[in-house]
Amino acid sequence: MSERSETRLELEVRQFIEDMGLFYEEQGFPPMAGRLAGWLLICDPPHQTAGELAEVLEASAGSISSMTRLLTQCGLVERVAVPGQRGAAFRHRTGASTELLTRALERSERACDLFERGLSLLGDHPPETRRRLRDQLEFHRFIRRELPALMERWEKEHRE
C-alpha cells in the first residue's frame, strides 16, 4: 500500500472515530466515549491498554479512565487480561447490543412501576392531568410486551 493510500485510510479511520463521538454525543454520552467505542470496534488487536487508547485517541489518562469505566458500566466494553502484558486492557464486549436491550427492558419495567405509582397519586384528577403519565406508562408497557420477542428474533437470526 502506498503512503498516499495509507494516509487516506488513516484519515478515514480518524473520521469514523470522530463520527462515532458525535453519534454517542447525540445519545447523551460524552463524545470521548463514542470515540473510544468506535476505536475498539475497529482496532487490531481487538484489546487495547489505557495507554494505547490515550495515544491513539490523543486523550489524557484521566479521560480514558473515566470513559472506559463509563462504557464498562454500560456493558459495551470489558476489561481483559492479556498474557505477558502488565495491567488490564479493554475491548468491545461481544453481545453488547443484546445487553443494552436487556437493560432497556429492565428500565421499562422500573418505569412502569413508577408511572403506575404516579397515576395512583393522581387518583381522581381530570384525565388531562393524568395524560402525560398514562402515555409514558402505555409506551413502556408496549416496550415490555414487544422487546422480548424482538430480542428472541435477533438471537435466532444471529445464531443462523
C-alpha positions in Angstrom: 0.0 0.0 0.0 1.4 3.4 -0.9 1.9 6.2 1.6 -0.9 8.1 0.0 -3.4 5.3 0.4 -2.2 4.7 3.9 -2.8 8.3 4.7 -6.2 8.2 3.2 -7.1 5.1 5.2 -5.8 6.8 8.3 -7.9 9.9 7.6 -11.0 7.7 7.0 -10.3 5.8 10.3 -10.0 9.2 12.1 -13.2 10.4 10.6 -15.0 7.2 11.6 -13.8 7.7 15.2 -14.9 11.3 15.2 -18.3 10.4 13.7 -18.8 7.8 16.5 -18.0 10.5 19.0 -20.8 12.7 17.5 -23.2 9.7 17.4 -22.6 8.9 21.1 -23.0 12.6 22.0 -26.4 12.6 20.3 -27.3 9.7 22.6 -26.3 11.6 25.7 -22.8 10.3 26.2 -19.5 12.3 26.2 -18.0 12.4 22.7 -14.9 10.7 24.0 -17.0 7.7 25.0 -18.0 7.3 21.4 -14.5 7.9 20.1 -13.2 5.2 22.4 -16.1 2.8 21.5 -15.5 3.5 17.8 -11.8 2.7 18.0 -12.5 -0.5 20.0 -14.8 -1.7 17.2 -12.2 -1.5 14.5 -8.8 -1.8 16.2 -6.3 -4.6 15.7 -5.6 -6.2 18.1 -9.1 -6.0 19.5 -7.9 -5.3 23.0 -6.1 -2.1 23.9 -4.4 -0.8 27.0 -5.3 2.5 28.6 -2.0 3.9 27.3 -2.6 2.7 23.8 -6.1 4.2 23.9 -4.8 7.5 25.1 -2.2 7.6 22.4 -4.5 6.7 19.5 -7.3 9.0 20.7 -5.0 11.8 21.7 -6.7 11.9 25.1 -5.5 12.2 28.7 -5.1 9.2 31.0 -7.9 10.6 33.2 -10.3 10.9 30.2 -9.5 7.3 29.1 -10.0 6.1 32.7 -13.4 7.8 33.0 -14.6 6.7 29.6 -13.6 3.0 30.0 -15.3 3.0 33.4 -18.5 4.5 31.9 -18.5 2.1 28.9 -17.8 -0.9 31.2 -20.7 0.1 33.4 -22.9 0.4 30.3 -21.9 -3.1 29.2 -20.3 -2.0 26.0 -16.6 -2.6 27.0 -14.9 -5.2 29.1 -11.6 -5.4 30.9 -9.4 -8.3 29.8 -6.1 -9.7 31.0 -3.6 -10.1 28.2 -0.9 -12.8 28.8 2.5 -11.2 29.0 1.2 -7.7 29.4 1.1 -5.7 32.6 -2.2 -4.3 33.6 -5.6 -4.7 32.0 -6.7 -4.0 28.5 -10.1 -3.1 27.1 -12.1 -4.5 24.3 -15.6 -4.1 22.8 -17.8 -6.6 24.6 -19.3 -9.4 22.4 -23.1 -9.3 22.8 -23.1 -5.7 24.0 -26.1 -4.9 21.9 -28.2 -7.7 23.4 -27.1 -6.5 26.9 -28.2 -2.9 26.0 -31.7 -4.2 25.1 -31.9 -6.3 28.3 -31.1 -3.2 30.3 -33.7 -1.2 28.4 -36.3 -3.8 29.2 -35.3 -3.6 32.9 -35.6 0.2 32.8 -39.0 -0.1 31.2 -40.1 -2.4 34.0 -39.0 0.1 36.6 -40.6 3.0 34.6 -43.9 1.1 34.6 -43.8 0.8 38.4 -43.0 4.5 38.8 -45.7 5.7 36.3 -48.3 3.4 37.9 -47.4 4.8 41.3 -47.7 8.4 39.9 -51.1 7.6 38.4 -52.4 6.3 41.7 -51.2 9.5 43.4 -53.3 11.5 40.9 -56.4 9.3 41.6 -59.4 11.5 40.9 -57.6 14.2 38.9 -59.0 15.0 35.5 -57.9 12.8 32.5 -55.9 15.8 31.1 -53.8 15.9 34.2 -53.1 12.2 34.1 -52.4 12.0 30.3 -48.6 12.5 30.4 -48.1 9.7 32.9 -50.6 7.4 31.2 -48.9 8.0 27.8 -45.5 7.1 29.3 -47.0 4.1 31.1 -48.6 2.8 27.8 -45.3 3.3 25.9 -43.3 1.3 28.5 -45.9 -1.4 28.7 -45.6 -1.7 24.9 -41.8 -2.0 25.2 -42.1 -4.6 27.9 -44.5 -6.6 25.7 -42.7 -6.3 22.4 -39.0 -6.2 23.2 -38.6 -9.8 24.4 -39.9 -11.1 21.0 -37.6 -8.8 19.2 -34.6 -10.0 21.2 -35.6 -13.6 20.6 -35.8 -13.0 16.9 -32.4 -11.4 16.9 -30.9 -14.3 18.8 -32.4 -16.8 16.4 -31.2 -14.9 13.3 -27.8 -14.2 14.8 -27.3 -17.9 15.5 -28.2 -19.0 12.0 
